[in-house]
Amino acid sequence: MADDSNTAQSGKRRKLDESTTTTTITEEQSPLSSLLPPPQIRTIITQYLQDDIPSHFDVGGHVVGNTIQKAELWMKSPGVLAGIPFFNATFDVCGSCQITWEDIAMEGQSYPNASGDNKIKLATVTGPVSHLLRGERTALNTLSRCSGVATLSNECVQIAKSNQWKGLVAGTRKTTPGFRLVEKYGLLVGGAATHRLDLSQMVMLKDNHVWACGGSIERAVKKARVVSGFSQKIEVECQSLAEAMIAAEAGADVVMLDNFEPEQLKKDAKVFKEKFPHVTVEASGGITMETMPDYFSEDVDVISQGKLTQGYDCVDFSLKIVH
């Protein structure tokens, strides 16, 4: 990727490697894109495309041929835009395409007025028409889902801000198999925390772990600490204040107060923080955007919701050949 810092700082468009696919977009338009290693994205997108053309013959592509044509990306429902790097990577894998993003296309930006009657043009893709159509559905799938996660996440973050709650709204590991990176990226664009990215990023000892260790939270935490060392945090899922106390005394960095009623949670979180102010308190279990305000407390550091990556509505986009 060619880097022209002066161009990036001025907000003007810049071009990527022209040997394959050329993309014009600024860092301001996709500020989190540097989080995503290009080889990893390329591998994931290649798998998505192979899944879409399992026989390796693209008959529709044969029908339309390889003449150079243009296709325009339109946003057709309200939401927060997210997923530009995955859209770009799709046509990079397809090859020989040029993507020009409109100045108004900004990841993290909400477009509340987008609709079928008020479509918003975000980008133009130019290239061999068979390449455009080969990448169309994969590009739109990633963009619509990533934007859906970002939209729901942002709504929850805005509710927290409007209530002056200082904690973090977070997702969970309840992601779509094979689609985790896209959904976790959408959480970040929407302003939420990703929670742990996979099993190796943070140790989480849930009820099944504790039961499998004979029911001893202390034993489970200490065994985990031996191998995780100083570089990994340990979180323990707790069903009561007593369990949270045991976990903290054993050395847990985070306690999850799971499936608590709001008032009981706030009461227990206050008691817990008085003794363990340095331990992070996470509230989780059945919390939705509608009920989340009931859990806001200065003693609760994180509120996580599986729905952010399980129950989101996709944002509607289309990619249409210019004719």
Residue pairs with C-beta under 8 A, 6 or more apart in sequence:
1 16
1 17
1 38
2 14
2 15
2 16
2 17
3 14
4 14
7 13
7 14
7 26
8 14
8 26
8 27
8 28
11 26
11 28
12 26
13 24
13 25
13 26
13 100
13 101
14 24
14 25
14 26
15 22
15 23
15 24
16 22
16 23
16 88
20 92
20 95
20 96
21 88
21 91
21 92
21 94
21 95
21 96
21 97
21 98
21 99
21 127
22 97
22 98
22 99
23 88
23 92
23 98
23 99
23 101
24 98
24 99
24 100
24 101
25 84
25 88
25 99
25 101
25 105
27 33
27 34
28 106
29 84
29 101
29 105
29 106
29 107
30 84
30 85
30 107
31 107
31 108
32 107
32 185
32 188
32 189
33 84
33 85
33 107
35 185
35 188
36 85
36 181
36 185
38 89
40 181
41 85
41 86
41 89
41 181
42 89
42 92
42 93
44 178
44 181
45 86
45 89
45 90
45 92
45 93
45 138
45 142
46 93
47 178
48 90
48 138
48 141
48 142
49 90
49 93
49 94
49 134
49 135
49 138
52 137
52 138
53 134
58 130
58 134
60 130
60 133
61 130
61 131
61 133
61 134
62 130
64 129
64 130
64 133
65 128
65 129
65 130
66 128
66 129
66 130
66 131
67 128
67 129
68 126
68 127
68 128
68 129
69 126
69 127
69 128
69 129
69 132
69 321
69 322
70 124
70 125
70 126
70 321
70 322
71 124
71 125
71 126
71 132
71 136
71 319
71 320
71 321
71 322
72 121
72 123
72 124
72 125
72 319
72 320
72 322
73 87
73 121
73 122
73 123
73 124
73 125
73 317
73 318
73 319
74 119
74 120
74 121
74 122
74 317
74 318
74 319
74 320
75 81
75 111
75 114
75 119
75 120
75 122
75 315
75 316
75 317
76 114
76 115
76 116
76 119
76 316
76 317
76 318
77 114
77 115
77 116
77 315
77 316
78 110
78 111
78 112
78 113
78 114
78 115
78 151
78 315
79 110
79 111
79 114
79 147
79 148
79 150
79 151
79 315
80 108
80 109
80 110
80 111
80 147
80 150
80 151
80 154
80 189
80 190
80 315
81 105
81 106
81 107
81 108
81 109
81 111
81 122
81 147
81 150
81 315
82 107
82 108
82 143
82 146
82 147
82 149
82 150
82 185
82 186
82 189
82 190
83 107
83 142
83 143
83 144
83 145
83 146
83 147
83 150
83 182
83 185
83 186
83 189
84 101
84 105
84 107
84 143
85 185
86 139
86 142
86 143
86 146
86 182
86 185
87 99
87 123
87 139
87 142
87 143
88 99
90 135
90 138
90 139
90 142
91 97
91 99
91 125
91 127
91 131
91 132
91 135
91 139
93 135
94 127
94 131
94 132
94 134
94 135
95 127
95 131
96 127
96 128
96 131
97 125
97 126
97 127
97 128
97 131
97 132
97 135
98 125
98 126
98 127
99 123
99 124
99 125
99 126
100 123
100 124
100 126
101 122
101 123
102 121
102 122
102 123
104 120
104 122
105 122
105 123
107 150
107 189
108 150
108 154
108 189
108 190
108 191
110 151
110 154
111 120
113 120
114 120
116 316
119 318
122 317
124 322
125 132
125 319
129 321
132 319
132 321
133 321
136 319
139 319
140 317
140 318
140 319
142 182
143 315
143 317
144 314
144 315
144 316
144 317
145 176
145 179
145 182
145 183
145 186
145 312
145 314
146 182
146 183
146 185
146 186
146 189
147 186
147 314
147 315
147 317
148 186
148 312
148 313
148 314
148 315
149 171
149 182
149 183
149 186
149 187
149 190
149 308
149 309
149 312
150 186
150 187
150 189
150 190
151 190
151 312
151 313
151 315
152 190
152 289
152 307
152 308
152 311
152 312
152 313
153 169
153 171
153 186
153 187
153 189
153 190
153 191
153 192
153 308
154 190
154 191
154 192
155 289
156 169
156 192
156 289
156 292
156 305
156 308
157 169
157 190
157 191
157 192
159 289
159 292
159 293
160 167
160 169
160 292
160 296
160 303
163 293
163 296
165 296
166 298
167 296
167 300
167 301
167 302
167 303
168 192
168 193
168 301
168 302
168 303
169 191
169 192
169 193
169 292
169 303
169 304
169 305
169 308
170 187
170 192
170 193
170 194
170 195
170 282
170 302
170 303
170 304
170 305
170 308
171 183
171 184
171 187
171 192
171 193
171 194
171 195
171 304
171 305
171 306
171 308
171 309
172 195
172 284
172 304
172 305
172 306
172 308
172 309
173 195
173 196
173 198
173 199
174 306
174 309
174 310
175 183
175 184
175 309
175 310
176 183
176 309
180 197
180 198
183 309
184 194
184 197
184 309
186 309
187 193
187 194
187 308
187 309
188 194
192 308
193 302
195 304
196 202
196 204
201 232
202 232
202 233
202 234
202 235
202 254
203 224
203 228
203 232
203 233
203 234
203 235
204 234
204 235
204 236
204 237
204 256
205 217
205 220
205 221
205 224
205 234
205 235
205 236
205 237
205 252
206 237
207 237
207 239
209 220
210 216
210 217
210 220
210 236
210 237
213 219
213 220
213 223
217 236
217 238
217 243
217 246
217 247
217 250
218 246
218 249
218 250
220 236
221 234
221 236
221 247
221 250
221 251
221 252
222 250
222 251
224 234
225 234
225 251
228 234
233 253
233 254
234 251
234 252
234 253
234 254
235 252
235 253
235 254
235 255
235 256
235 280
235 282
236 243
236 244
236 247
236 252
236 254
236 255
236 256
237 256
237 258
238 244
238 247
238 255
238 256
238 257
238 258
239 258
239 259
240 268
241 268
241 271
241 272
244 255
244 257
244 268
244 272
244 281
245 272
245 275
245 276
247 255
248 255
248 272
248 275
248 276
248 279
252 279
253 279
253 280
254 279
254 280
254 281
254 282
254 302
255 272
255 279
255 280
255 281
255 282
256 282
256 283
256 284
256 304
257 265
257 268
257 269
257 281
257 282
257 283
257 284
258 284
258 285
259 284
259 285
259 286
260 268
260 283
260 285
262 291
262 294
262 295
265 283
265 295
265 297
265 300
266 295
266 297
266 299
266 300
269 281
269 283
269 297
269 299
269 300
270 297
270 299
272 279
272 281
272 299
273 279
273 281
273 299
280 301
280 302
281 299
281 300
281 301
281 302
282 300
282 301
282 302
282 303
282 304
283 295
283 300
283 302
283 303
283 304
284 303
284 304
284 305
287 295
287 303
287 304
287 305
288 305
288 307
289 305
289 307
292 303
292 305
295 303
296 303
